[in-house]
Amino acid sequence: MHKRGMSGLEFILAFVLFVGFTVAALWIFNPVGSPKTLEYSGEYTLKKIISNTSVGLESYSIAIPVDADKILIYVSGINSNKGVSAVDYSGQILSSAKSGGGYCIGVNNKKFVNLYFSEDIISGSDSSCNSGEYEVASSLNESVISEKRISSLKASYESNYLELKNQLGIPNEVDFSFSLEFSTNDKISAGNVKSFGEIFSKTERKEVLRESNGIPQFGQLTVKVW
C-alpha cells in the first residue's frame, strides 16, 4: 500500500501554521526588546557617547606667595593648541589668556589658583602681564566630557540620526536618546522617547568641561534605549 502524499491544501496549511508559530515565538520572546538586550544596548550606547565626547583636561594648583594683580605663569609640557581657564579656591572665575609662551592670569591677590588646560578651551591673548612669584603645588591629567562635543553630537543626532547610529556602532533595531543635565533649566537633550514598550535608562554623574567658561562642572548624563 502506498502512503498518500501531502496535498497542496495541507502543505499551505502547514506553512501558515509554521509562520504563525514563528511570529508568535518572536513576539513572546522578543530578543531585540528583551530587558537584558536593552540593558546591554543602553550601557554600550552610554560608553560610546562618553568616548566620543570626552577630551583631555590638565589641571594645576598654583600657590602665589606674594600679592599680585596679574602674573605670568609658565607651565612646561602644555601643548600650544590648548587654551587656559582659571578659578580661585572658592570657585570664582579669574581672567586668563595666553601670553607669549606663558599664561597671563588675573590672580587678584589670591594665594592659590587652579588652572585648566584643554584643546576645547578657547583663550584670547594678553601681553600686559609681568612675571611674578609662584609655585606649582599639584597637577592632574584626566579625561572629562566636553559640553562643546555634546552639543556637536546633538547637532549630528538632529541632522542625520541614522548616520550617527552607524558611526557609534549602534544596531539598526535599537533607538536611543540622550541628555546632559546640570540643572532643571540648564541641560542639553536629543531625541524623544517612545511612549510605549520597554525602555532602558542609564544615568551617570560625570565631570563636564563647560563650553561657556572652560571650567569643569559635574552633570548627569542619561541615555535611554528602546
VEXZA-195285 format. One record per residue (C-alpha): residue number from 1; x, z, y. Coordinates in steps of 0.5 Angstrom, whole numbers. Last residue first. Example, Ala and Ser with C-alpha at 12.3 -4.5 7.8 and 13.67 -1.06 7.14 Angstrom:
REM residues 2
r resi->2&xx->27&zz->14&yy->-2
r resi->1&xx->25&zz->16&yy->-9
REM end
This chain:
REM residues 226
r resi->226&xx->28&zz->47&yy->102
r resi->225&xx->34&zz->49&yy->106
r resi->224&xx->35&zz->54&yy->112
r resi->223&xx->42&zz->56&yy->115
r resi->222&xx->43&zz->62&yy->120
r resi->221&xx->49&zz->63&yy->124
r resi->220&xx->48&zz->70&yy->128
r resi->219&xx->53&zz->71&yy->134
r resi->218&xx->59&zz->75&yy->136
r resi->217&xx->63&zz->73&yy->142
r resi->216&xx->69&zz->70&yy->143
r resi->215&xx->71&zz->68&yy->151
r resi->214&xx->72&zz->61&yy->153
r resi->213&xx->68&zz->61&yy->159
r resi->212&xx->62&zz->56&yy->158
r resi->211&xx->64&zz->54&yy->151
r resi->210&xx->63&zz->60&yy->148
r resi->209&xx->68&zz->61&yy->142
r resi->208&xx->64&zz->64&yy->136
r resi->207&xx->65&zz->70&yy->132
r resi->206&xx->60&zz->70&yy->126
r resi->205&xx->55&zz->74&yy->123
r resi->204&xx->52&zz->71&yy->117
r resi->203&xx->45&zz->68&yy->115
r resi->202&xx->42&zz->65&yy->109
r resi->201&xx->35&zz->62&yy->108
r resi->200&xx->32&zz->59&yy->102
r resi->199&xx->25&zz->56&yy->103
r resi->198&xx->20&zz->54&yy->97
r resi->197&xx->14&zz->50&yy->99
r resi->196&xx->10&zz->50&yy->105
r resi->195&xx->11&zz->50&yy->113
r resi->194&xx->17&zz->45&yy->113
r resi->193&xx->23&zz->48&yy->117
r resi->192&xx->24&zz->44&yy->124
r resi->191&xx->31&zz->42&yy->125
r resi->190&xx->37&zz->44&yy->130
r resi->189&xx->38&zz->50&yy->134
r resi->188&xx->43&zz->53&yy->139
r resi->187&xx->41&zz->60&yy->142
r resi->186&xx->41&zz->64&yy->148
r resi->185&xx->34&zz->67&yy->150
r resi->184&xx->33&zz->71&yy->144
r resi->183&xx->40&zz->73&yy->144
r resi->182&xx->47&zz->70&yy->141
r resi->181&xx->43&zz->65&yy->136
r resi->180&xx->46&zz->60&yy->132
r resi->179&xx->41&zz->56&yy->128
r resi->178&xx->41&zz->51&yy->122
r resi->177&xx->36&zz->46&yy->119
r resi->176&xx->37&zz->43&yy->112
r resi->175&xx->34&zz->38&yy->107
r resi->174&xx->36&zz->37&yy->100
r resi->173&xx->34&zz->31&yy->96
r resi->172&xx->39&zz->27&yy->99
r resi->171&xx->45&zz->32&yy->97
r resi->170&xx->49&zz->35&yy->102
r resi->169&xx->56&zz->32&yy->103
r resi->168&xx->57&zz->34&yy->110
r resi->167&xx->58&zz->27&yy->112
r resi->166&xx->52&zz->24&yy->108
r resi->165&xx->48&zz->30&yy->111
r resi->164&xx->50&zz->28&yy->118
r resi->163&xx->49&zz->20&yy->116
r resi->162&xx->42&zz->22&yy->114
r resi->161&xx->40&zz->26&yy->120
r resi->160&xx->43&zz->21&yy->125
r resi->159&xx->41&zz->23&yy->133
r resi->158&xx->38&zz->29&yy->132
r resi->157&xx->43&zz->32&yy->127
r resi->156&xx->49&zz->29&yy->130
r resi->155&xx->47&zz->32&yy->137
r resi->154&xx->46&zz->39&yy->133
r resi->153&xx->53&zz->38&yy->130
r resi->152&xx->56&zz->37&yy->137
r resi->151&xx->53&zz->43&yy->140
r resi->150&xx->56&zz->47&yy->134
r resi->149&xx->63&zz->44&yy->136
r resi->148&xx->62&zz->46&yy->143
r resi->147&xx->60&zz->53&yy->141
r resi->146&xx->66&zz->53&yy->136
r resi->145&xx->66&zz->58&yy->130
r resi->144&xx->72&zz->62&yy->129
r resi->143&xx->79&zz->61&yy->126
r resi->142&xx->84&zz->67&yy->127
r resi->141&xx->91&zz->68&yy->130
r resi->140&xx->92&zz->75&yy->133
r resi->139&xx->98&zz->78&yy->137
r resi->138&xx->100&zz->85&yy->140
r resi->137&xx->103&zz->88&yy->146
r resi->136&xx->106&zz->82&yy->149
r resi->135&xx->110&zz->85&yy->155
r resi->134&xx->109&zz->84&yy->163
r resi->133&xx->113&zz->84&yy->169
r resi->132&xx->111&zz->79&yy->174
r resi->131&xx->113&zz->71&yy->176
r resi->130&xx->109&zz->68&yy->182
r resi->129&xx->103&zz->65&yy->181
r resi->128&xx->100&zz->60&yy->186
r resi->127&xx->101&zz->53&yy->182
r resi->126&xx->94&zz->54&yy->179
r resi->125&xx->92&zz->49&yy->174
r resi->124&xx->85&zz->48&yy->170
r resi->123&xx->83&zz->50&yy->163
r resi->122&xx->78&zz->48&yy->158
r resi->121&xx->78&zz->52&yy->152
r resi->120&xx->77&zz->48&yy->145
r resi->119&xx->84&zz->47&yy->144
r resi->118&xx->85&zz->54&yy->143
r resi->117&xx->88&zz->60&yy->147
r resi->116&xx->86&zz->67&yy->148
r resi->115&xx->89&zz->72&yy->153
r resi->114&xx->87&zz->80&yy->153
r resi->113&xx->89&zz->84&yy->159
r resi->112&xx->92&zz->91&yy->160
r resi->111&xx->94&zz->94&yy->166
r resi->110&xx->89&zz->91&yy->171
r resi->109&xx->92&zz->90&yy->178
r resi->108&xx->87&zz->84&yy->179
r resi->107&xx->90&zz->81&yy->173
r resi->106&xx->89&zz->74&yy->175
r resi->105&xx->93&zz->70&yy->170
r resi->104&xx->97&zz->64&yy->171
r resi->103&xx->99&zz->61&yy->165
r resi->102&xx->106&zz->58&yy->163
r resi->101&xx->110&zz->51&yy->162
r resi->100&xx->108&zz->49&yy->169
r resi->99&xx->102&zz->53&yy->171
r resi->98&xx->96&zz->53&yy->166
r resi->97&xx->90&zz->57&yy->169
r resi->96&xx->86&zz->64&yy->168
r resi->95&xx->82&zz->68&yy->173
r resi->94&xx->79&zz->74&yy->169
r resi->93&xx->73&zz->75&yy->165
r resi->92&xx->71&zz->83&yy->165
r resi->91&xx->71&zz->85&yy->157
r resi->90&xx->73&zz->92&yy->159
r resi->89&xx->80&zz->91&yy->156
r resi->88&xx->81&zz->86&yy->161
r resi->87&xx->79&zz->78&yy->160
r resi->86&xx->83&zz->72&yy->160
r resi->85&xx->82&zz->64&yy->158
r resi->84&xx->87&zz->59&yy->156
r resi->83&xx->87&zz->52&yy->154
r resi->82&xx->91&zz->49&yy->148
r resi->81&xx->94&zz->42&yy->149
r resi->80&xx->101&zz->45&yy->151
r resi->79&xx->101&zz->48&yy->144
r resi->78&xx->103&zz->56&yy->144
r resi->77&xx->109&zz->57&yy->141
r resi->76&xx->112&zz->62&yy->146
r resi->75&xx->108&zz->65&yy->151
r resi->74&xx->110&zz->65&yy->158
r resi->73&xx->106&zz->69&yy->163
r resi->72&xx->105&zz->68&yy->171
r resi->71&xx->102&zz->74&yy->174
r resi->70&xx->97&zz->75&yy->179
r resi->69&xx->94&zz->81&yy->183
r resi->68&xx->100&zz->86&yy->181
r resi->67&xx->100&zz->93&yy->180
r resi->66&xx->106&zz->95&yy->175
r resi->65&xx->107&zz->96&yy->167
r resi->64&xx->103&zz->90&yy->165
r resi->63&xx->101&zz->90&yy->158
r resi->62&xx->99&zz->84&yy->154
r resi->61&xx->94&zz->83&yy->148
r resi->60&xx->95&zz->76&yy->145
r resi->59&xx->89&zz->72&yy->142
r resi->58&xx->90&zz->65&yy->138
r resi->57&xx->84&zz->62&yy->136
r resi->56&xx->84&zz->56&yy->131
r resi->55&xx->77&zz->52&yy->131
r resi->54&xx->71&zz->52&yy->126
r resi->53&xx->65&zz->47&yy->127
r resi->52&xx->66&zz->43&yy->120
r resi->51&xx->68&zz->49&yy->116
r resi->50&xx->62&zz->53&yy->118
r resi->49&xx->57&zz->48&yy->117
r resi->48&xx->60&zz->46&yy->110
r resi->47&xx->60&zz->54&yy->108
r resi->46&xx->53&zz->54&yy->111
r resi->45&xx->51&zz->48&yy->107
r resi->44&xx->54&zz->50&yy->100
r resi->43&xx->51&zz->57&yy->101
r resi->42&xx->44&zz->54&yy->102
r resi->41&xx->45&zz->49&yy->97
r resi->40&xx->47&zz->54&yy->92
r resi->39&xx->41&zz->59&yy->94
r resi->38&xx->36&zz->52&yy->93
r resi->37&xx->39&zz->51&yy->86
r resi->36&xx->38&zz->58&yy->84
r resi->35&xx->31&zz->58&yy->87
r resi->34&xx->29&zz->52&yy->84
r resi->33&xx->27&zz->46&yy->88
r resi->32&xx->31&zz->41&yy->85
r resi->31&xx->30&zz->43&yy->78
r resi->30&xx->22&zz->43&yy->79
r resi->29&xx->21&zz->47&yy->72
r resi->28&xx->13&zz->46&yy->73
r resi->27&xx->13&zz->39&yy->77
r resi->26&xx->19&zz->36&yy->72
r resi->25&xx->15&zz->39&yy->66
r resi->24&xx->8&zz->36&yy->68
r resi->23&xx->12&zz->29&yy->70
r resi->22&xx->15&zz->29&yy->63
r resi->21&xx->8&zz->31&yy->60
r resi->20&xx->4&zz->25&yy->64
r resi->19&xx->10&zz->20&yy->62
r resi->18&xx->9&zz->22&yy->55
r resi->17&xx->2&zz->22&yy->55
r resi->16&xx->1&zz->15&yy->58
r resi->15&xx->6&zz->12&yy->53
r resi->14&xx->3&zz->15&yy->47
r resi->13&xx->-4&zz->12&yy->50
r resi->12&xx->-1&zz->5&yy->51
r resi->11&xx->2&zz->5&yy->44
r resi->10&xx->-5&zz->7&yy->41
r resi->9&xx->-8&zz->1&yy->45
r resi->8&xx->-3&zz->-4&yy->42
r resi->7&xx->-4&zz->-2&yy->35
r resi->6&xx->1&zz->2&yy->31
r resi->5&xx->3&zz->-1&yy->25
r resi->4&xx->-2&zz->1&yy->18
r resi->3&xx->3&zz->3&yy->13
r resi->2&xx->3&zz->-2&yy->7
r resi->1&xx->0&zz->0&yy->0
REM end
